[in-house]
Structure formats: structure tokens, C-alpha cells
Amino acid sequence: MTGSAGRAQPPRPSSRSRYAAAAALLFVLSLGAAWPGVAMYDTIAQYRQVLSGRYDDWHPPVMVRLWALLAPLGPGAAPMLVLQLATYWTGFGLIAAALGEVGARRRAIAILCLGALPPFLGWQIVVLKDAQLVGAVLAATGLVAWWRLRGLRIPPAAVAAIRVLLGYAILVRANAVFLVVPLVVMMIPARPIARIGAGLVAVLAVLAVSPVINHGVLGAAPSGVERTQALYDLAGIASRVPDATHIGLTAQEAQAVVARGCAKPFFWDPLGDDAHCGPAMARLRAQPVGQLYATLVDAMLHHPVAYASQRLAHWNSTERWLVPVHWPNAAPPAEPEPNTLGLGRVGVVARGWQGVTRGVVETPLGWPIAWLVAAVAALAVAARRPHAPARDLALALLVSAVALEVSFGVLSIASDLRYHLWSMVATAVALVLLADGRAVPRGLARAAAVGLAIVIAGGVVARATLPTPPATYQGMLG
């Protein structure tokens, strides 16, 4: 076939090349704008370990070891910024390309737009374990999507890459097991009871093996980080029933916890600060880990209402539902934590982007509880649909997102929005995968709308009526 000028028409780019090119462009733009990456307190603590060659397990040793390997490739945090943005946009690009290949062009474009959503991209340019986690799991999901959405079997090389990415994700965040294992078991064809059994075994195995890898293989020194959950919940129980027995604290310690306001729904930090509540918890902190958790279990059994109150108060805080306006640690920083390690500022474009993000995270887009309601509603929709590649992938993503949010009800000690990024991203991607034009059952749509309206209305009223929290970390410590 020739054109009007008698010359052959150039071949049109395939769907995969168009979306791959778009994702690559977004990666380059993101990297250029965010160079050399935003450094928070955690970033600096980890970089100190990279420079010193001495590692502990307070922060993920796998990330520090990888950073040390990549350090010769670029200054400061730049190599890790490249890694987390490359995996992030690879994941979105592969999902978009797969949707484009099956003719779902609008959904493919929507997937790429999700990657530029301020709460997602704003945190992805901060060099942190949370951004590393999102990038790794998203890239693994993209590899699955590239083959499965096209009805093809995943080749061995891609399976190996998926395993490496998910293995890294599990090690780079202590609670990643609660999102990775559900994601994996939901991608394996099996009966529900078999999936549940396999999931429980896998979670227990990961929890048992991870410390061995961190200490024995990666050479990280114990920091006591595994004690924080027990200390936090014991202090929470004691603050609610300070005069009771079987609370783990002595009467004097319990009085100190109450008097100093040590048990805060927002975070555990006052309990580890010697200037605040550290002395009141020193005796418990010195206990062997097994004994400490046995003490917690005893307190839970004797005071289940106090324990439930402690966990619900924190869960509300970390889900950012009935909280004041400007609840801290939602917006990604635009400026680096002051340091002498050469971790400098990002450019004006990235700082402006973070300013936009600061406003967006005050809306329901920055409330994990709103994303959880959306995930549960979408899960109900997906469960009613017949098996199909997009539906099955969406179902796995939603189970992963919901499982992680539910885990915060038991295992969580801080309320930073970044801890919820995977649940938010996974839910958003799943919603796009399910948006194939099929009608949503009217009853489910109505229930979802009512649930979301209740959550948003409650959050708005709380933000309008509750006193504004302190604006500084020291103020939140009390």
C-alpha cells in the first residue's frame, strides 16, 4: 500500500511501544524534576549506615546493603531514587501496555495518569523504604499483568524477576508480608480454603525467616525494634487502667505513663524518648523479647476492652478518619532533613509539586480509610464477576490492599500516610482494571456510596471541630 505521494506509509507504533514510551517519558520527567531525591530523617539514618559500613535492623538492612552496592553509581540518595522511580513507572507502564494490547486504551491511559497522582508520585520521590516497597511490588504486578492480561503464561525469566522483586519488598518493610503474601496466594489458582491455609503458613514462615536473613545474612545488629509494638500496646493498656493488675507496668510506671501523656494514638515515639517517657518503659525494654510479648498477651487477656480501645484509637489515627485537620505526616516533604552528609535539595519543580501534594492529602484522597471503603466495595464487585484476567488481577490487588489495612489494627505504631501507599495504589489500579463498562449491581453501588459518604462526612466534621494538632514533631511528643 502506498500513499498519495507514492511512498510507503511508515508503520504505526504498536500499543505496547506507545505506552512504554509514555511511561519512559514520565520516568525521565519525574527523575529530572526530583533529582537527587528528597531525604527524610530515615533516609539520613540509612545513609549514615551506608557510609560507615555498620548496619542495624531499625531500618531495613536489605535496603542499606543495596544502597551500598549502588553508591558508586551516583551521589547521595540518587541511585535509590533512580531505582524506586524506575520500578514504579515500569509497573504502571507494563499494566498500561497490557491493557493497550487488549484494546482497553482508556483504561491504559488512566493507569498512567494514576502514576502522576500527587499523593503517589509525591511520596515516590522521597527516598524511603515505603517508596522502595511500592516500586518493587508495582513492578512485580506489572510483569504479571503484561502476560496474564493478554492470556499468556508467565515465562520462567519473568517469574524469577517477580520473585526477586517480591522478596526485596518483604525484606524492605517489616509489615510487607501482610500485603505480599495475600497478593501472591490470590494469583495462584486454588480453592479459598487452600489459599487461606497457604497464606497463613507463608506469613508465619516469613516472620520466622526474616530475622535470620537480616541478622545472619545481611549482618545487621539487633536494635530492639521488635520490642516497640509490645511497649506501645502495654503503655496504651496501662494508660486506660492504670490502677489495675496484670498490665505489665508497676504502679509507679503506670502513673508516669498517665502523667506524661506517653500513650498517644498518633505514634509510639514518646515511649522511646528519654526526655519524655523512656525511663518509665526502661524496665520493660530490658526484658527478653519473648518475655515482653508474654507480658503483653497477659495484659490483653486480663484487659481486652482496654487493649481494643488502644488499638482502635491508633487505627483511627493511622487511617486518618476522625482526626483534626492537618493531622501530621501526611504530606511528603519538599525540603531535606538538615544534614552534613551531602543529601541536598530537589529543584523548584519538585518543591512545587510537593506543595500541590500538601493540599491534596488533606482531601479524602489522602485518607486511607476512604481508600479502604473503596477497596472493600470493589472487592464485592470483583467477587461477583466471572474469572477473567483483569478481574483476577484486580481481586488479588484488592485482597492485598485490604489485608494490609486490616493488619494495622493489630500491628502498627505510627500514623504516617506513607505506610498506606501500597493499599492506595493497589486499590486505584484495581478500580481501573474493573472499569470495563459492565454495570455494577445497584445494591452494591448504593451501599458503597452510603459507606463512602459516611466516612467522608465523619472525617469532615472531625476536621472542622477537633482542635488543630501541634505543627512540630516536638509538639506531638508532648
C-alpha positions as CSV (number, residue, x, y, z in Angstrom):
1,M,0.0,0.0,0.0
2,T,1.4,3.4,-1.0
3,G,0.5,6.9,0.0
4,S,-0.7,9.7,-2.3
5,A,3.0,10.6,-3.0
6,G,3.8,7.1,-4.0
7,R,5.8,6.4,-0.8
8,A,5.1,3.6,1.7
9,Q,3.3,4.8,4.9
10,P,5.5,4.4,8.0
11,P,4.3,1.6,10.2
12,R,2.2,2.8,13.1
13,P,3.7,2.2,16.6
14,S,2.2,-0.7,18.4
15,S,0.2,-0.2,21.6
16,R,3.0,-1.6,23.7
17,S,5.5,0.8,22.3
18,R,3.3,3.8,22.7
19,Y,2.5,3.1,26.4
20,A,6.1,2.0,27.1
21,A,7.3,5.3,25.6
22,A,4.8,7.3,27.7
23,A,5.9,5.5,30.9
24,A,9.6,6.1,30.0
25,L,8.9,9.7,29.4
26,L,7.1,10.1,32.7
27,F,10.1,8.3,34.4
28,V,12.6,10.7,32.9
29,L,10.5,13.8,33.7
30,S,10.0,12.5,37.3
31,L,13.6,11.8,37.7
32,G,14.8,15.1,36.3
33,A,12.4,17.1,38.5
34,A,13.1,15.1,41.7
35,W,16.9,14.8,41.4
36,P,18.7,13.9,43.7
37,G,15.7,12.8,45.8
38,V,14.2,14.1,49.0
39,A,15.9,12.9,52.2
40,M,13.9,12.5,55.4
41,Y,15.2,11.6,58.8
42,D,15.0,7.9,58.0
43,T,16.9,8.5,54.7
44,I,19.8,10.2,56.6
45,A,19.9,7.4,59.2
46,Q,20.2,4.8,56.5
47,Y,22.8,6.8,54.5
48,R,25.0,7.0,57.6
49,Q,25.0,3.3,57.7
50,V,26.0,3.1,54.1
51,L,28.9,5.4,54.7
52,S,30.0,3.7,57.9
53,G,29.5,0.1,56.8
54,R,27.8,-0.6,60.1
55,Y,24.2,-1.8,59.9
56,D,21.4,-2.4,62.3
57,D,17.8,-3.6,61.9
58,W,15.9,-0.5,62.9
59,H,15.7,0.3,59.2
60,P,15.7,-2.5,56.6
61,P,19.2,-3.8,56.2
62,V,18.4,-5.1,52.7
63,M,17.9,-1.5,51.5
64,V,21.1,-0.3,53.1
65,R,23.1,-3.2,51.6
66,L,21.6,-2.5,48.2
67,W,22.3,1.2,48.6
68,A,25.9,0.4,49.5
69,L,26.2,-1.6,46.3
70,L,24.7,1.1,44.1
71,A,26.5,4.0,45.9
72,P,29.4,4.1,43.3
73,L,26.9,4.8,40.6
74,G,25.8,8.2,41.8
75,P,25.9,10.8,44.6
76,G,23.9,10.5,47.9
77,A,20.4,9.2,47.5
78,A,20.3,9.4,43.7
79,P,20.9,5.7,43.0
80,M,18.0,4.7,45.2
81,L,15.8,7.4,43.7
82,V,16.5,6.0,40.2
83,L,15.7,2.5,41.5
84,Q,12.3,3.4,43.1
85,L,11.2,5.6,40.2
86,A,12.3,3.0,37.6
87,T,10.4,0.2,39.3
88,Y,7.4,2.5,39.9
89,W,7.0,3.6,36.3
90,T,7.9,0.1,34.9
91,G,4.9,-1.3,36.9
92,F,2.5,1.3,35.6
93,G,3.9,1.1,32.1
94,L,3.6,-2.7,31.9
95,I,0.0,-2.6,33.1
96,A,-0.9,0.2,30.7
97,A,0.8,-1.6,27.8
98,A,-1.0,-4.8,28.5
99,L,-4.4,-3.0,28.6
100,G,-3.5,-1.3,25.4
101,E,-2.7,-4.6,23.7
102,V,-6.1,-5.9,24.5
103,G,-7.9,-2.8,23.2
104,A,-8.6,-1.1,26.6
105,R,-7.0,2.2,25.6
106,R,-8.9,4.4,28.0
107,R,-8.0,2.2,30.9
108,A,-4.4,2.2,29.8
109,I,-4.3,6.0,29.8
110,A,-6.0,6.0,33.2
111,I,-3.3,3.7,34.6
112,L,-0.5,6.1,33.5
113,C,-2.5,9.0,35.0
114,L,-2.6,7.2,38.3
115,G,1.2,7.2,38.4
116,A,1.1,11.0,38.4
117,L,-1.4,11.4,41.2
118,P,0.2,13.8,43.7
119,P,-0.1,11.6,46.8
120,F,1.5,8.7,44.9
121,L,4.3,10.4,43.0
122,G,4.9,12.9,45.8
123,W,5.9,10.2,48.2
124,Q,7.7,8.2,45.4
125,I,10.4,10.9,45.1
126,V,11.2,10.7,48.8
127,V,14.0,8.1,49.2
128,L,12.4,5.7,51.8
129,K,11.7,2.1,52.4
130,D,8.0,2.8,51.7
131,A,8.7,4.1,48.2
132,Q,11.1,1.2,47.6
133,L,8.3,-1.2,48.6
134,V,5.7,0.4,46.3
135,G,8.1,0.3,43.4
136,A,9.1,-3.3,43.8
137,V,5.6,-4.7,44.2
138,L,4.2,-2.5,41.4
139,A,6.9,-3.7,39.1
140,A,6.2,-7.3,40.0
141,T,2.5,-6.7,39.4
142,G,3.3,-5.1,36.1
143,L,5.2,-8.2,35.0
144,V,2.2,-10.4,36.0
145,A,-0.2,-8.1,34.2
146,W,1.9,-8.0,31.0
147,W,1.4,-11.7,30.4
148,R,-1.8,-12.6,32.2
149,L,-3.9,-9.7,30.8
150,R,-3.0,-10.9,27.3
151,G,-3.9,-14.5,28.3
152,L,-0.3,-15.8,28.2
153,R,1.7,-17.8,30.6
154,I,4.4,-16.0,32.5
155,P,7.8,-17.2,31.3
156,P,10.4,-18.5,33.8
157,A,12.7,-15.5,33.5
158,A,9.8,-13.2,34.4
159,V,8.8,-15.5,37.3
160,A,12.4,-15.2,38.6
161,A,12.2,-11.4,38.3
162,I,8.9,-11.3,40.1
163,R,10.3,-13.5,43.0
164,V,13.3,-11.2,43.4
165,L,11.1,-8.1,43.4
166,L,8.7,-9.5,46.0
167,G,11.5,-10.9,48.1
168,Y,13.0,-7.5,48.2
169,A,9.6,-6.0,49.1
170,I,9.2,-8.4,52.0
171,L,12.6,-7.5,53.5
172,V,12.4,-3.8,52.9
173,R,9.4,-3.3,55.1
174,A,8.6,-5.3,58.2
175,N,4.8,-5.5,57.6
176,A,5.1,-6.1,53.8
177,V,4.4,-9.8,54.5
178,F,0.7,-8.8,55.0
179,L,0.4,-7.4,51.5
180,V,2.8,-9.6,49.5
181,V,1.5,-13.0,50.7
182,P,-2.2,-12.2,50.0
183,L,-1.2,-10.8,46.6
184,V,0.7,-14.0,45.7
185,V,-1.8,-16.5,47.0
186,M,-4.6,-14.7,45.2
187,M,-2.7,-15.1,41.9
188,I,-2.4,-18.9,42.4
189,P,-5.3,-20.9,41.1
190,A,-6.7,-22.7,44.2
191,R,-9.8,-23.1,46.4
192,P,-10.4,-20.4,49.0
193,I,-9.6,-22.6,52.0
194,A,-6.3,-23.7,50.3
195,R,-5.4,-20.1,49.7
196,I,-6.1,-19.2,53.3
197,G,-4.0,-22.1,54.6
198,A,-1.1,-21.4,52.3
199,G,-1.3,-17.7,53.2
200,L,-1.1,-18.4,57.0
201,V,1.8,-20.8,56.5
202,A,3.6,-18.3,54.3
203,V,3.1,-15.4,56.8
204,L,4.5,-17.5,59.7
205,A,7.4,-18.7,57.6
206,V,8.3,-15.1,56.5
207,L,8.1,-13.8,60.1
208,A,10.4,-16.7,61.2
209,V,12.9,-16.4,58.4
210,S,13.2,-12.6,58.1
211,P,15.2,-12.0,61.3
212,V,17.6,-14.8,60.3
213,I,18.2,-13.1,56.9
214,N,18.5,-9.6,58.5
215,H,21.0,-10.7,61.1
216,G,22.7,-13.8,59.7
217,V,22.9,-13.0,56.0
218,L,22.8,-9.2,55.9
219,G,24.8,-8.7,59.0
220,A,22.6,-6.3,60.8
221,A,23.0,-5.7,64.5
222,P,19.8,-6.0,66.7
223,S,18.4,-2.6,67.6
224,G,15.4,-3.6,69.7
225,V,12.9,-2.5,67.0
226,E,11.0,-5.7,67.6
227,R,10.1,-4.5,71.1
228,T,8.3,-1.4,70.0
229,Q,4.9,-2.9,69.3
230,A,4.7,-4.6,72.8
231,L,5.9,-1.4,74.6
232,Y,3.3,0.7,72.7
233,D,0.4,-1.5,73.5
234,L,1.4,-2.1,77.1
235,A,1.6,1.7,77.6
236,G,-1.8,2.1,75.9
237,I,-3.4,-0.5,78.2
238,A,-1.8,1.0,81.3
239,S,-3.0,4.5,80.4
240,R,-6.6,3.2,80.4
241,V,-6.5,1.0,83.5
242,P,-3.5,2.4,85.5
243,D,-4.7,1.1,88.8
244,A,-5.3,-2.5,87.7
245,T,-3.1,-5.5,88.0
246,H,-1.7,-7.6,85.1
247,I,-0.9,-4.5,83.0
248,G,2.8,-5.2,82.7
249,L,3.8,-2.0,84.4
250,T,4.3,-1.2,88.1
251,A,2.0,1.3,89.8
252,Q,4.7,3.9,89.6
253,E,5.4,3.2,85.9
254,A,1.7,3.4,85.1
255,Q,1.3,6.7,86.9
256,A,4.3,8.1,84.9
257,V,2.7,7.0,81.7
258,V,-0.5,8.7,82.5
259,A,1.1,11.9,84.0
260,R,3.4,12.4,81.0
261,G,0.8,11.5,78.3
262,C,3.0,8.7,77.0
263,A,0.3,6.7,75.3
264,K,-0.6,8.6,72.1
265,P,-2.8,7.3,69.4
266,F,-0.6,9.0,66.8
267,F,2.7,7.2,67.4
268,W,4.8,5.3,69.9
269,D,7.7,7.8,69.8
270,P,7.4,9.3,73.3
271,L,8.0,5.9,74.7
272,G,11.4,5.7,73.1
273,D,12.5,9.2,74.0
274,D,14.5,9.5,77.2
275,A,13.4,13.1,77.6
276,H,9.7,12.1,77.7
277,C,8.7,8.5,78.6
278,G,11.7,6.4,78.0
279,P,12.6,6.0,81.8
280,A,9.0,4.7,82.5
281,M,9.5,1.9,80.0
282,A,13.2,1.1,80.7
283,R,12.5,-1.9,82.8
284,L,10.2,-3.5,80.2
285,R,12.6,-2.6,77.4
286,A,15.3,-4.6,79.1
287,Q,13.2,-7.8,79.1
288,P,13.8,-10.6,76.6
289,V,11.6,-10.3,73.6
290,G,9.7,-13.5,74.4
291,Q,9.0,-12.4,78.0
292,L,7.9,-8.9,76.8
293,Y,5.3,-10.3,74.4
294,A,4.1,-12.8,77.0
295,T,3.5,-9.8,79.3
296,L,1.5,-8.2,76.6
297,V,-0.6,-11.3,76.0
298,D,-1.3,-11.5,79.7
299,A,-2.4,-7.8,79.8
300,M,-4.6,-8.3,76.7
301,L,-6.3,-11.3,78.2
302,H,-7.0,-9.5,81.5
303,H,-8.0,-6.2,79.9
304,P,-9.4,-6.9,76.5
305,V,-11.5,-3.7,76.4
306,A,-8.5,-1.5,77.3
307,Y,-6.5,-3.3,74.6
308,A,-9.2,-2.9,72.0
309,S,-9.6,0.8,72.9
310,Q,-5.8,1.2,72.4
311,R,-5.8,-0.4,69.0
312,L,-9.0,1.3,67.8
313,A,-7.7,4.7,68.8
314,H,-4.5,4.1,66.9
315,W,-6.2,2.5,63.9
316,N,-8.5,5.6,63.6
317,S,-5.3,7.8,63.8
318,T,-3.4,5.9,61.1
319,E,-6.5,5.6,58.9
320,R,-6.9,9.3,59.3
321,W,-10.6,9.2,59.8
322,L,-11.9,11.1,62.9
323,V,-8.8,13.3,63.3
324,P,-8.2,17.0,63.3
325,V,-7.3,19.0,60.2
326,H,-3.6,18.9,59.3
327,W,-3.0,15.6,61.1
328,P,0.8,15.3,60.8
329,N,2.9,13.2,58.5
330,A,0.5,13.1,55.5
331,A,2.3,15.3,53.0
332,P,5.7,14.3,51.6
333,P,8.5,16.7,52.5
334,A,9.8,19.2,50.0
335,E,13.0,20.0,51.8
336,P,15.6,17.6,53.1
337,E,16.2,16.9,56.7
338,P,19.1,19.1,57.8
339,N,22.3,17.0,57.4
340,T,26.0,17.2,56.8
341,L,26.1,14.2,54.5
342,G,25.6,16.0,51.2
343,L,22.0,15.0,50.8
344,G,20.7,18.2,49.2
345,R,17.6,19.9,47.9
346,V,15.5,19.0,45.0
347,G,14.7,21.6,42.4
348,V,11.9,24.2,42.2
349,V,9.6,21.9,40.2
350,A,9.7,19.1,42.7
351,R,9.2,21.6,45.6
352,G,6.2,23.0,43.8
353,W,4.8,19.5,43.2
354,Q,5.1,18.7,46.9
355,G,3.2,21.9,47.6
356,V,0.3,20.7,45.5
357,T,0.5,17.3,47.2
358,R,0.3,19.0,50.6
359,G,-3.1,20.3,49.7
360,V,-4.3,17.1,48.0
361,V,-3.6,14.9,51.0
362,E,-5.9,17.0,53.1
363,T,-8.8,15.7,51.0
364,P,-10.3,12.2,51.1
365,L,-7.6,11.2,48.5
366,G,-5.2,11.3,51.5
367,W,-7.4,9.4,53.9
368,P,-6.6,5.7,53.9
369,I,-10.0,4.9,55.4
370,A,-11.7,6.3,52.2
371,W,-9.4,4.1,50.1
372,L,-10.3,1.1,52.3
373,V,-14.0,1.6,51.8
374,A,-13.4,1.8,48.1
375,A,-11.3,-1.3,48.2
376,V,-14.0,-3.3,50.1
377,A,-16.7,-2.1,47.7
378,A,-14.6,-3.0,44.7
379,L,-13.8,-6.4,46.2
380,A,-17.5,-7.1,46.5
381,V,-17.9,-6.2,42.8
382,A,-15.0,-8.3,41.7
383,A,-16.1,-11.3,43.7
384,R,-19.4,-11.4,41.8
385,R,-17.8,-11.4,38.4
386,P,-16.7,-14.5,36.5
387,H,-13.0,-15.3,36.1
388,A,-11.2,-13.1,33.7
389,P,-7.6,-11.9,33.6
390,A,-8.3,-8.2,34.5
391,R,-10.9,-9.3,37.2
392,D,-8.5,-11.8,38.7
393,L,-5.6,-9.3,38.9
394,A,-7.9,-6.7,40.4
395,L,-9.1,-9.2,43.0
396,A,-5.6,-10.0,44.0
397,L,-4.7,-6.3,44.4
398,L,-7.8,-5.6,46.4
399,V,-7.2,-8.5,48.8
400,S,-3.6,-7.3,49.3
401,A,-4.8,-3.8,50.0
402,V,-7.5,-4.8,52.5
403,A,-5.2,-7.3,54.2
404,L,-2.6,-4.6,54.8
405,E,-5.1,-2.1,56.2
406,V,-6.6,-4.8,58.5
407,S,-3.2,-5.6,59.8
408,F,-2.8,-2.1,61.1
409,G,-5.5,-2.9,63.6
410,V,-3.0,-5.2,65.4
411,L,0.5,-4.3,64.2
412,S,1.2,-0.6,63.8
413,I,2.9,2.0,66.0
414,A,2.8,5.2,63.8
415,S,0.3,7.1,61.6
416,D,2.3,8.3,58.7
417,L,0.4,8.3,55.4
418,R,3.3,6.7,53.6
419,Y,2.6,3.4,55.4
420,H,-0.6,3.1,53.4
421,L,0.7,3.9,49.9
422,W,0.6,0.4,48.6
423,S,-3.0,-0.1,49.7
424,M,-3.9,3.2,48.0
425,V,-2.1,2.4,44.8
426,A,-3.3,-1.2,44.6
427,T,-6.9,0.0,45.1
428,A,-6.6,2.7,42.4
429,V,-5.2,0.2,39.9
430,A,-7.8,-2.4,40.7
431,L,-10.6,0.2,40.2
432,V,-9.3,0.9,36.7
433,L,-9.0,-2.8,35.9
434,L,-12.6,-3.3,36.9
435,A,-13.9,-0.3,34.9
436,D,-14.7,-2.3,31.8
437,G,-18.1,-0.9,31.1
438,R,-20.0,-3.6,33.0
439,A,-22.8,-2.4,35.2
440,V,-22.3,-2.6,39.0
441,P,-25.2,-4.2,40.9
442,R,-27.4,-1.4,42.1
443,G,-27.4,-2.6,45.7
444,L,-23.6,-2.7,45.8
445,A,-23.3,0.7,44.2
446,R,-25.8,2.2,46.7
447,A,-24.0,0.5,49.7
448,A,-20.6,1.7,48.5
449,A,-21.9,5.3,48.1
450,V,-23.5,5.3,51.5
451,G,-20.4,3.9,53.2
452,L,-18.1,6.4,51.5
453,A,-20.5,9.3,52.3
454,I,-20.5,8.3,56.0
455,V,-16.7,8.1,56.1
456,I,-16.2,11.4,54.3
457,A,-18.9,13.2,56.3
458,G,-17.4,11.9,59.6
459,G,-13.9,13.0,58.5
460,V,-15.1,16.4,57.5
461,V,-16.9,17.0,60.8
462,A,-13.9,15.8,62.8
463,R,-11.6,18.1,61.0
464,A,-13.9,21.0,61.4
465,T,-14.4,20.5,65.2
466,L,-11.4,18.9,66.7
467,P,-8.5,21.1,67.9
468,T,-5.6,21.6,65.5
469,P,-2.7,19.3,66.4
470,P,0.9,20.7,67.1
471,A,2.7,21.5,63.9
472,T,6.1,20.2,65.0
473,Y,7.5,16.8,66.0
474,Q,8.4,18.0,69.4
475,G,4.9,19.3,69.9
476,M,3.4,15.9,69.0
477,L,5.8,14.3,71.5
478,G,4.1,16.4,74.2
